[in-house]
Amino acid sequence: MRRRLLAAAAALLLIGGAAGSAAAGAPARQPVQPATASVEVPAGVSAGVAVFDRQTGTFTEQLNTSTRFRSASVVKLLLALDYLWGRGPGYTVPAADRAWLEPMLRSSNDNAANTYWSDNGGTAIITRMVSRLGLKDTAVPPTGLEGYWGYTALSARDTVTIYRYLLDSAPGPVRDFVMGNLRQSTRCASDGFDQHFGLAGAFEKPWAVKQGWAGTSYEKGTCGPVRTATATPAASPAPAGAADVDLTRPALHSTGTVGAGDRSIVAVFTLHPVGTSYGKAYTDIGRLTRSLNVPGATRSTGWWYGTWSDHVNVRPNPSTGNAPLTQLPSGVEVLVGCQARGEEVHVPPYTNDWWAYLPQYDGWISSIYINSPDNRIPDVKDC
């Protein structure tokens, strides 16, 4: 029996159309965008975007570049730079400090940020870094919320300034330490969320990324071994209308560099409608990022398809016989590189023996979970 959903159900499960809406009848797959594209913001999303080409010294994309967003974990860049400031060109980070700095930069560890924030002056950290880097829009958390480092205000243009300092002005050891850790960004963050959205999903390596996410509607992370996410200052709820920064809508941000020699600096800040799931926000920031003109970037090849169901397992081969590598965010759009027949999977009343290879995970999911009209996905080559 063909396992496909009825048309009406498929329309409900599909994550977005060409412009990011969930309208019935929207195509299930999304082709890779051409390099000459410009910013395409999905419906319902607010965005601040900057793409700076270091080779030409010019911006190739600018959208709401001075708009302030709550930084979420992107502020950890400033925490790391504050720690490293003035250490000198021959400075080597001690092992004890690497033990918290590396997870904070690679896996967005919140406990490390909490400790550094409380032990080193909290908002004074932001005040110091604003002065040192000449940041124009960055501001401390609102009055009454000073303990919440994730509520630090940050803009796309200030984020470009931070990366330009790192790449062009910082002492070599500082540049190498911070950027080296961002190049080793782990797919699974410390809180269990899949953090390879945005830049990490749109472009092939080399890239270096620092991501951010905060939202009470986001389901608990299930990337890698299933775990329970712990509430942190970055994710804690706050009243609407605090200062001039929206603290209510779910946030998802992707920042970093793309291309050989860190050719392009990219900052993408997004806010999503209240109640948006993590998988939907993940898909929307991915579509926005793929629309950008990013010089030096190598774009991921394949077809983007929506998925359905919660906690879909990514397997090392087209079989359920081995432990999963990780689990997908619920309903997320994925890049399919090729497909092959494998173990037959049953999700009553449906059955399918085709499997989709996901190159960005180096793993497989049963095509029973792909939003496609047939068991074999149209347009996708055989592996």
Residue pairs with C-beta under 8 A, 6 or more apart in sequence:
1 349
1 350
1 351
2 350
2 351
2 352
2 374
2 375
3 345
3 347
3 349
3 350
3 351
3 352
3 368
3 375
4 10
4 350
4 372
4 373
4 374
4 375
5 13
5 308
5 350
5 371
8 24
10 28
10 308
10 371
10 373
11 23
11 24
11 25
11 26
12 22
12 24
13 306
13 308
13 331
13 371
14 22
14 26
14 28
14 306
14 371
15 22
15 279
15 280
15 283
15 306
15 307
15 331
15 332
15 333
15 371
16 22
16 26
16 42
16 280
16 283
16 284
16 287
16 306
16 333
17 23
17 26
17 27
18 26
18 27
18 30
19 40
19 42
19 43
20 40
20 41
20 42
20 43
20 44
20 45
20 283
20 284
20 287
20 288
21 42
21 43
21 44
22 280
28 305
28 306
28 370
28 371
28 372
28 373
29 303
29 304
29 305
29 372
29 377
29 378
29 379
30 287
30 290
30 303
30 304
30 305
30 333
31 303
31 304
32 290
32 299
32 300
32 301
32 302
32 304
33 40
33 290
33 291
33 299
35 293
35 294
35 297
35 299
36 293
37 290
37 291
37 292
37 293
38 61
38 291
38 292
38 293
39 47
39 49
39 61
39 63
39 288
39 291
39 292
40 287
40 288
40 291
41 47
41 63
41 288
42 284
42 287
42 288
44 272
44 273
44 276
45 270
45 271
45 272
45 284
45 285
45 288
46 64
46 246
46 249
46 270
46 271
47 63
47 64
47 268
47 269
47 270
47 271
47 288
48 63
48 64
48 65
48 66
48 67
48 69
48 155
48 156
48 267
48 268
48 269
49 61
49 62
49 63
49 64
49 65
49 156
49 267
49 268
49 269
49 288
49 292
50 59
50 61
50 62
50 63
50 65
50 156
50 157
50 159
50 160
50 265
50 266
50 267
51 59
51 60
51 61
51 62
51 264
51 265
51 266
51 267
51 292
51 293
51 294
51 295
52 58
52 59
52 60
52 160
52 164
52 264
52 265
52 266
53 59
53 60
53 263
53 264
53 295
53 296
54 164
54 167
54 168
54 261
54 262
54 263
54 264
54 265
55 263
55 295
55 296
56 295
60 264
60 292
60 293
60 294
60 295
61 292
61 293
61 294
62 156
63 156
64 156
65 155
65 156
65 157
66 136
66 137
66 155
66 156
66 157
67 137
67 155
67 156
67 269
68 137
68 139
68 153
68 154
68 155
68 244
68 245
69 153
69 154
69 155
69 245
69 246
69 251
69 253
69 269
69 271
70 150
70 151
70 152
70 153
70 154
70 214
70 245
70 246
70 247
70 251
71 150
71 151
71 152
71 153
71 154
71 212
71 253
72 150
72 212
72 213
72 214
72 234
72 251
72 253
73 108
73 110
73 113
73 150
73 210
73 211
73 212
73 213
73 214
73 234
74 154
74 159
74 210
74 211
74 212
74 253
74 255
75 113
75 126
75 149
75 150
75 152
75 154
75 212
76 104
76 105
76 108
76 113
76 210
77 162
77 178
77 210
77 255
78 125
78 126
78 129
78 138
78 152
78 162
79 104
79 113
79 116
79 117
79 125
79 149
80 101
80 104
80 105
80 178
81 129
81 133
81 162
81 165
81 166
81 170
81 174
81 178
82 120
82 125
82 128
82 129
83 97
83 101
83 116
83 120
84 91
84 93
84 170
84 174
84 177
84 178
85 128
85 132
87 171
87 173
87 174
88 171
89 171
89 172
89 173
90 173
91 171
91 173
91 174
92 173
93 101
93 177
100 109
100 111
100 112
100 115
100 116
101 112
101 177
101 181
102 181
103 109
103 112
103 190
104 112
104 113
104 116
105 178
105 181
105 182
105 210
106 181
106 182
106 184
106 185
106 186
107 185
107 186
107 188
107 189
107 190
107 195
108 189
108 190
108 191
108 195
108 210
108 211
108 212
109 190
110 190
110 191
110 230
110 232
110 233
110 234
111 190
111 232
113 149
113 234
114 149
114 232
114 233
116 125
117 125
117 147
117 149
117 233
118 147
121 128
122 146
122 147
122 149
123 140
123 141
123 146
126 138
126 139
126 140
126 152
127 140
129 135
129 138
130 138
130 139
133 161
133 162
133 165
134 161
135 158
135 161
135 162
136 155
136 157
136 158
136 161
137 153
137 154
137 155
137 157
137 158
138 152
138 153
138 154
138 155
138 158
139 152
139 153
139 243
139 245
140 146
140 152
140 153
141 147
141 148
141 149
141 151
141 152
141 153
142 151
142 238
142 242
142 243
142 245
142 247
143 243
144 242
145 151
145 238
145 242
145 247
147 233
148 233
148 234
148 236
148 238
149 233
149 234
150 212
150 214
150 232
150 233
150 234
150 235
150 236
151 233
151 238
151 242
151 245
151 247
153 243
153 244
153 245
154 269
155 269
156 267
156 268
156 269
157 267
159 255
159 265
159 267
159 269
160 265
160 267
163 255
163 256
163 257
163 262
163 265
163 267
164 265
166 174
166 175
166 178
166 179
167 175
167 179
167 257
167 262
167 265
170 178
179 208
179 257
179 262
182 208
182 209
182 210
182 256
182 257
183 205
183 206
183 207
183 208
185 195
185 196
185 200
185 208
185 209
185 210
185 211
186 195
187 194
187 195
187 196
187 223
187 224
187 326
187 361
188 194
188 195
188 221
188 223
188 224
188 326
189 195
189 211
189 221
189 223
191 221
191 229
191 230
191 232
192 220
192 221
192 222
192 223
192 224
192 226
192 227
192 228
192 229
193 213
193 218
193 221
193 223
193 229
193 278
193 329
194 221
194 223
194 282
194 326
194 328
194 329
194 332
195 211
195 213
195 223
196 209
196 360
197 211
197 252
197 254
197 282
197 285
197 286
198 209
198 211
198 252
198 253
198 254
198 268
198 285
198 286
198 289
199 207
199 209
199 254
199 255
199 256
199 258
199 266
199 268
199 289
200 207
200 209
200 211
200 254
201 286
201 289
201 300
201 335
201 360
202 286
202 289
202 290
202 292
202 297
202 299
202 300
203 258
203 259
203 294
203 297
203 298
203 299
203 300
204 297
204 298
204 299
204 300
206 258
206 259
206 260
206 262
207 256
207 257
207 258
207 259
208 256
208 257
208 262
209 254
209 255
209 256
210 255
210 256
211 253
211 254
211 255
212 234
212 251
212 252
212 253
212 255
213 250
213 251
213 252
213 253
213 278
213 281
214 234
214 235
214 250
214 251
215 235
215 249
215 250
215 251
215 252
215 272
215 276
215 278
215 281
216 235
216 237
216 250
217 250
217 274
217 275
217 276
217 277
218 250
218 277
218 278
218 281
219 277
219 278
219 329
219 330
220 228
220 229
221 227
221 229
222 311
222 327
222 329
223 326
223 327
223 329
224 326
224 327
226 311
226 327
238 247
238 248
239 247
240 246
240 247
240 248
246 271
248 274
249 271
249 272
249 273
249 274
250 271
250 272
250 273
250 274
250 276
250 281
251 269
251 270
251 271
251 272
252 270
252 272
252 281
252 282
252 284
252 285
253 267
253 268
253 269
253 270
253 285
254 266
254 268
254 285
254 289
255 266
255 267
255 268
256 265
256 266
257 263
257 264
257 265
257 266
258 264
258 266
258 294
258 296
258 297
259 294
259 295
259 296
259 297
259 298
260 296
261 296
263 295
263 296
263 297
264 294
264 295
264 296
264 297
266 289
266 292
266 294
268 285
268 288
268 289
268 292
270 281
270 284
270 285
270 288
272 280
272 281
272 284
277 329
277 330
277 331
278 329
278 330
278 332
279 328
279 329
279 330
279 331
279 332
280 331
282 329
282 332
282 333
283 306
283 331
283 332
283 333
286 304
286 333
287 333
290 299
300 335
300 359
300 360
301 337
302 335
302 336
302 337
302 338
302 359
302 380
303 335
303 336
303 377
303 379
303 380
304 333
304 334
304 335
304 336
305 333
305 334
305 336
305 356
305 370
305 371
305 372
305 377
306 331
306 332
306 333
306 370
306 371
307 328
307 331
307 332
307 333
307 334
307 365
307 369
307 370
307 371
308 331
308 369
308 371
309 330
309 331
309 347
309 369
310 330
311 327
311 328
311 330
312 327
312 328
312 365
312 366
312 369
313 320
313 324
313 326
313 327
313 365
314 324
314 325
314 326
314 327
314 328
314 358
314 361
314 363
314 364
314 365
315 322
315 324
315 325
315 363
315 364
315 365
316 322
316 325
316 363
316 364
317 342
317 364
318 340
318 341
318 342
318 343
318 355
318 364
318 366
319 342
319 343
320 343
320 345
320 366
321 343
324 363
325 361
325 362
325 363
326 361
326 363
328 334
328 365
334 356
334 358
334 360
334 365
335 358
335 359
335 360
336 356
336 357
336 358
336 370
336 377
336 380
337 357
337 358
337 359
337 380
337 383
338 357
338 380
338 381
338 382
338 383
339 354
339 355
339 356
339 357
339 367
339 376
339 377
339 380
339 381
339 382
339 383
340 354
340 355
340 357
340 382
340 383
341 353
341 354
341 355
342 353
342 354
342 355
342 364
343 353
343 355
344 351
344 352
344 353
345 351
345 352
345 353
345 366
345 368
347 368
350 368
351 368
352 366
352 367
352 368
352 375
353 375
354 366
354 367
354 375
354 376
354 377
355 364
355 365
355 366
355 367
356 364
356 365
356 366
356 367
356 370
356 377
356 380
357 363
357 364
357 383
358 364
358 365
367 375
367 376
367 377
370 377
372 378
